[in-house]
Amino acid sequence: MTTKITYKAWRVNAQDDQYIGSVQSLNTADLPEGEVLIRVSHSSLNYKDALSASGNKGVTRSFPHTPGIDAAGEVVESRAGSPAVGGSVIVTGYDLGMNTDGGFGEYIRIPSAWCVPLPEGWKTRTAMIYGTAGLTAGLSVQKLLTMGASPEQGKVAVSGASGAVGSVAVELLAKLGFEVVAISGKASQIEELKELGAQEVVGRDTLAENKKPLLKPVFAHAVDTVGGNPLAELLKQVRPGGSVSCCGLVAGAGLATTVLPFILRGVNLLGVDSVEIPLAEKDAVWQKFAGDWSCPKTEAAAKDIGRTELDSALKAFLKGESSGKTVLDHSK
Ligand code: NDP
């Protein structure tokens, strides 16, 4: 029998081409089919949530809809052997918060195959400080390491450094001993980025459009979170044999480059997807963040907000004004 529980969610309604989010009372009986019902204690704010909440049809096709691509909480019903009732789980990606009601509601119902057990000793809030953004930063760094990146090879650039993905990448790379150059458009974040471990913070003009097909190679490797023209410019500045992981598109989905960085310098462009990858790959990164890869500064600096603050926090993402990590606490 399906349990009927009334709960609160920040839900987006479409009205005359406007997308308006508000806190509403819903019932778990109206959640989609799925083997596992989870009481969500925390979610995490991501750029994709801002796209969903503003009616981006590439993310969310139909409304009303509850965004939230991340959720962590306790299993309250399970029709699968695993996870068991009472267990704590992390859910990120797949269809959560896109066309399946997501973590901005106090309850989600999802397939068991989307649930990663919360690492031993971790709290659900800690998992959501990292969220999809942290997971993506971890996967981006993992890709560089898999290609043989090591600190003695030289500087590693991080673009969109003050953002949710970029800031975790900065702290993690610095923790692993890399000399990190944070590329940021926010003069106000210079001190914070240095505090996270960046040795240098440079402006976005470092990646300003330049007609030359190759530039002086200054970076051994890079984590790019912005895509578009800045990524094309970054590729021109990577040293022979270097790697660039690419996960984002805030500066554009297009990539106008020549093949020269690839064929004259052997630069590797590495795609990063945190959404559809196998659960085991997500689990491996969560275990690392709960262990050697912990980012204490990111954890300490995370901001907690309640549902009524979601609207303005999501709009800041769309304006490129957000920084660091923001956690949605359903008890606030
Ligand atoms: P944020 O909005 O938190 O950060 C993006 C940062 O990029 C901003 O803080 C800003 O940093 C910089 N920025 C914003 N606008 C521009 C612009 N027009 N030109 C250049 N830089 C800009 O987003 P996230 O960190 O959460 O996500 C970053 C990207 O990664 C997004 O495109 C997101 O969709 C994508 N993503 C992809 C995933 C995947 O699985 N592939 C998973 C998670 C995210 P600063 O001011 O410091 O320059």
Residues whose N, C-alpha, C, O or C-beta is under 5 A from the ligand:
A	BS01	NDP	N46 Y47 K48 T132 A133 T136 G160 A161 S162 G163 A164 V165 G166 I183 S184 G185 K186 T225 V226 C247 G248 L249 V250 A251 V272 D273 S274 V275 F317 G320 S322
